[in-house]
Amino acid sequence: MLLSLKHQFLFVHIAKTGGTSIRAALEGLRWRDPWYYPMFLCSRLSHFSGHRLASKLPRHAKVIAAQELLPKDFFEALFKFTIVRNPWDLQVSSFHHLRRERPHLLIGHEQFSDFLRYKLDPVRPYQYHLDTSITLQSDYLIDLRGNIVVDFIGRYEQLHEDFNTICQRIGIQPPVLPHARQARDRQQDYRGYYTDATAELVAQHFARDIELLNYRFE
């Protein structure tokens, strides 16, 4: 999650949706924000206390966290945006990310189909780096009543176009959007990773996202 008081925006960062690239592109705005330095100090104090001070919005926090912590009028005045991604493609991206950066999590489940079944197994012990990527994307966007409270939902599939729209809404010239954490070893077409059975596993687990965000296996 990225909050700018000067530019009045809140970026809700869903894992594996291009959010690292957006954060990198908008990083320069933070240094020109007079509120950045007290916010940074509070963040570091929270870090040194083991986050017992609870003064930091986590990187992948849901919008409800900001809604509960920030003053109502201030929260509602923010331009709140996020990026979502096709759930089938997101799982392929997550697989390659973990294989590259946390390969120990794949031990015994090195093939995509096996790993996907393991990830979606309801009796599997909780593991942050696995469960973040199977949390429903719609959960990041809603309040306690299930209402969507973000103002703009961009799509990874048209990231550059939607990022330009975001910058227009913020009131800045669009900076260069880098392609951070790009996988070099994956097939371009996510459909090649799936069987009918594993595609159906994703369809069932992410049914609400697929309906709400209008995604298809295509």
Buried (B, 14 or more C-beta within 10 A) or exposed (E): BBBBBEBBBBBBBBBBBBBBBBBBBBEEBBEEBEEBEEBEEEBEBBEEEEEEEEBBBEEBBBBBBBBEEBEEEEBEEBBBBBBBBBBBBBBBBBBBBBBEEEEEBBEEBEEBBEBBBBBBEEEEEEEEEBEBBBBBBBBBBBEEEEEBBBBBBBBBBEBEEBBBBBBEBBEBEBBEBEEEBEEEEBEEEBEEBBEEEBBEBBBEBBEEBBEBBEBEBE
